[in-house]
Amino acid sequence: MKEKRSRIKPLLARLPKEFNLAVAEVGHQDDWGAAEIALVSVSGGDSGKMHGLLEHAAEWIETHFPDVEVAGSQIEIL
């Protein structure tokens, strides 16, 4: 679990700085081989722009954390 935290913690710290998003590990906390991370933002404007921002954040994770596999993503605009 210590190794997992050492990889997740920097990711959770950098995402808000790069994208002005709130982030949290929301699932698989006790699973050393997986993590579920939620990215959240609030906007009163263009939902298309928000969708693009969240897609870009997922791509950024794959680029800047190559040892982290993004197994899937789901974007929900409310």
One Martini backbone bead per residue (centre of mass of N, CA, C, O) as a GRO file, in nm:
protein
   78
    1MET     BB    1   0.055   0.065  -0.016
    2LYS     BB    2   0.295   0.256  -0.016
    3GLU     BB    3   0.345   0.255  -0.324
    4LYS     BB    4   0.075   0.361  -0.408
    5ARG     BB    5   0.086   0.632  -0.254
    6SER     BB    6   0.349   0.731  -0.405
    7ARG     BB    7   0.175   0.764  -0.680
    8ILE     BB    8  -0.093   0.915  -0.600
    9LYS     BB    9  -0.012   1.173  -0.449
   10PRO     BB   10   0.118   1.337  -0.686
   11LEU     BB   11  -0.132   1.331  -0.864
   12LEU     BB   12  -0.327   1.476  -0.660
   13ALA     BB   13  -0.144   1.737  -0.649
   14ARG     BB   14  -0.123   1.820  -0.965
   15LEU     BB   15  -0.406   1.844  -1.090
   16PRO     BB   16  -0.505   2.113  -0.958
   17LYS     BB   17  -0.270   2.287  -1.079
   18GLU     BB   18  -0.321   2.221  -1.390
   19PHE     BB   19  -0.679   2.231  -1.381
   20ASN     BB   20  -0.864   2.328  -1.151
   21LEU     BB   21  -0.926   2.070  -0.964
   22ALA     BB   22  -1.094   1.829  -0.801
   23VAL     BB   23  -0.956   1.559  -0.598
   24ALA     BB   24  -1.011   1.193  -0.553
   25GLU     BB   25  -1.015   0.901  -0.382
   26VAL     BB   26  -1.309   0.670  -0.433
   27GLY     BB   27  -1.154   0.390  -0.488
   28HIS     BB   28  -0.962   0.121  -0.394
   29GLN     BB   29  -0.799   0.177  -0.121
   30ASP     BB   30  -0.735  -0.153  -0.053
   31ASP     BB   31  -0.601  -0.168  -0.344
   32TRP     BB   32  -0.279  -0.199  -0.464
   33GLY     BB   33  -0.363  -0.216  -0.800
   34ALA     BB   34  -0.583   0.023  -0.746
   35ALA     BB   35  -0.768   0.322  -0.865
   36GLU     BB   36  -1.013   0.576  -0.788
   37ILE     BB   37  -1.062   0.884  -0.964
   38ALA     BB   38  -1.182   1.209  -0.904
   39LEU     BB   39  -1.296   1.474  -1.117
   40VAL     BB   40  -1.373   1.822  -1.036
   41SER     BB   41  -1.599   2.077  -1.168
   42VAL     BB   42  -1.709   2.421  -1.185
   43SER     BB   43  -1.962   2.550  -1.419
   44GLY     BB   44  -2.163   2.801  -1.598
   45GLY     BB   45  -2.092   2.708  -1.881
   46ASP     BB   46  -1.944   2.525  -2.111
   47SER     BB   47  -1.971   2.183  -2.149
   48GLY     BB   48  -1.760   2.129  -2.371
   49LYS     BB   49  -1.520   2.250  -2.221
   50MET     BB   50  -1.535   2.062  -1.977
   51HIS     BB   51  -1.498   1.799  -2.128
   52GLY     BB   52  -1.218   1.871  -2.245
   53LEU     BB   53  -1.073   1.905  -1.975
   54LEU     BB   54  -1.116   1.610  -1.874
   55GLU     BB   55  -0.977   1.472  -2.111
   56HIS     BB   56  -0.703   1.612  -2.076
   57ALA     BB   57  -0.644   1.502  -1.795
   58ALA     BB   58  -0.627   1.203  -1.880
   59GLU     BB   59  -0.394   1.244  -2.081
   60TRP     BB   60  -0.194   1.366  -1.879
   61ILE     BB   61  -0.158   1.118  -1.707
   62GLU     BB   62  -0.038   0.935  -1.931
   63THR     BB   63   0.210   1.125  -1.986
   64HIS     BB   64   0.316   1.192  -1.670
   65PHE     BB   65   0.218   0.873  -1.588
   66PRO     BB   66   0.326   0.593  -1.741
   67ASP     BB   67   0.279   0.382  -1.487
   68VAL     BB   68  -0.019   0.471  -1.532
   69GLU     BB   69  -0.326   0.317  -1.582
   70VAL     BB   70  -0.594   0.395  -1.790
   71ALA     BB   71  -0.879   0.196  -1.796
   72GLY     BB   72  -1.087   0.442  -1.754
   73SER     BB   73  -1.368   0.664  -1.835
   74GLN     BB   74  -1.599   0.917  -1.693
   75ILE     BB   75  -1.831   1.161  -1.807
   76GLU     BB   76  -2.019   1.404  -1.609
   77ILE     BB   77  -2.281   1.630  -1.679
   78LEU     BB   78  -2.490   1.860  -1.470
   0.00000   0.00000   0.00000
